[in-house]
Amino acid sequence: MFEVVLTTDRTMMSNHHGKEFLGFIATGPPIGMPEWLWMKLAAPKVKVDRLGRPVEAPYGMRKIEAVLQEAGFNAGIVDPDHLHKHLHTMKVLMLSHHDYFAYGPPSSEWWALTGREPINRRSFFKLMNSPIIRKAKERGVKIIAGGPAAWQWLYELELMDRWGVDVVVDGEGEKVVVDLVRKALNGEPLPRYIYVGVDDVPRIEEIPTIKGASVNGLVEIMRGCPRGCKFCSVTLRPLRFIPLEKILAEVEINLRSGVRGVILHSEDVLLYHADGVKPRPEPLLKLHEEVLKRVGERGSFAWAHASLAAIKYAEDTYGLISKLTKEYILNEHRKILGVEVGIETGSPELARKIMIAKSAPYPPEQWPEVVEDAFSIMHENMVVPAATVILGIPGETPDDVVKTVELLDRLKPYRSIIVPMFFVPMGTLKRNVWFLREHLTREHVDAMLKMYEHSIYWAEDIINIYMSSAVHAPLKLLIKYFLKYVRRNVSKYRGKLEELLKK
Ligand code: SF4
């Protein structure tokens, strides 16, 4: 039994039926079906061993688990339904989440559109209010919260007190958790909040190899991003490439644990060992060759994120997207390659102000063309992007939003999902104000509806290709029912947004 337990709520502790994109459903409120069915669709329970250790767990938690185990702590990840097995030994409870309070994208947008609380937030509240966590707290267990959404606790200080969260760690945790957990176990005073600055991020050799499998085989290939977008916190961290041997070691750990797939994680997969922001074919071909050799023909494969400028540059200069998809990635079992990309705006003027290097090596004036060309390249090569557009960036004018709407019109022919994100003060824009649904203008509403219509239009096509096997038939039916429901209700949501404009 563990002394240091790492856990999170069900929306995070799930492999989403092996289909990562289904995890996004957990960022919305249950609509058109009961909550239990929504949870079953988005976040089914994971397999566990007799100690309640999940076979697959979120990658970031696996890294912290590895750091603590290597430092000699009796620590491990435990499924939220099995915490009771460790109640009498637990002294420290560590939490992680992508979106604790549904303030991040796309949860907050679903919330704005439907007026209903997203399920990830409900699920996290349920965990924190559960008798087992309350009992642990009564027994004096110290609670440490971290992960990508750690910043959200700064807006929920009252909940931090009510639930007895002792410390929040914001940033890469590898170098700070050992000392922190040691202090917690020794009963020493703890800081309320730790921000991990540039000087405290781990070097490559300080990042351990995971000890157990990650959700859907996610494996990190680099950290940081060189593009410097003002609204992004990733860009404040230095760029580090994970050596190929280390990547392959983690792929093998996942495969040995029975996870039949890989998601290459990076803020821009195409920049793996790149020349600045210019992708280089050799390291990318080698990476794909080695990883896919291990995954085999039937294993799943995806990229976490790629930049649109790198997609265009790689294809225009080397024909690299065609080569990677046709010769390495796609086959009769893997018919599409999923990836997240950022459009953020269709306005070259706004792009120049807030993300001057996002279009590099092309100038920001060419940003709309870069986006359209990259979408066209992806469409041709069966790469399916889930794209984001940010509304309410400081300095944005109505004319900027009109340009975004015009770009969305031009993206209509390309297979993709496009979702709106409300501006959240982060990165160098940290001191600005949140964009809330009360701030929506007519142009924002037009942009939001255009994105919903675009995504609903393409979703069915994507589902048909992505879930073509008979095994997925019941799941596919459920998703199609949901899409039908959303399509029927778009006018209702349009009405809700129109009402907001009148206030
Ligand atoms: S390209 Fe993406 S990860 Fe890089 S700084 Fe911009 S928003 Fe952040």
Boltz pocket constraint, residues with backbone or C-beta under 6 A from the ligand:
constraints:
  - pocket:
      binder: B
      contacts: [[A, 225], [A, 226], [A, 227], [A, 228], [A, 229], [A, 232], [A, 233], [A, 234], [A, 235], [A, 267], [A, 307], [A, 342], [A, 355], [A, 358]]
      max_distance: 6.0
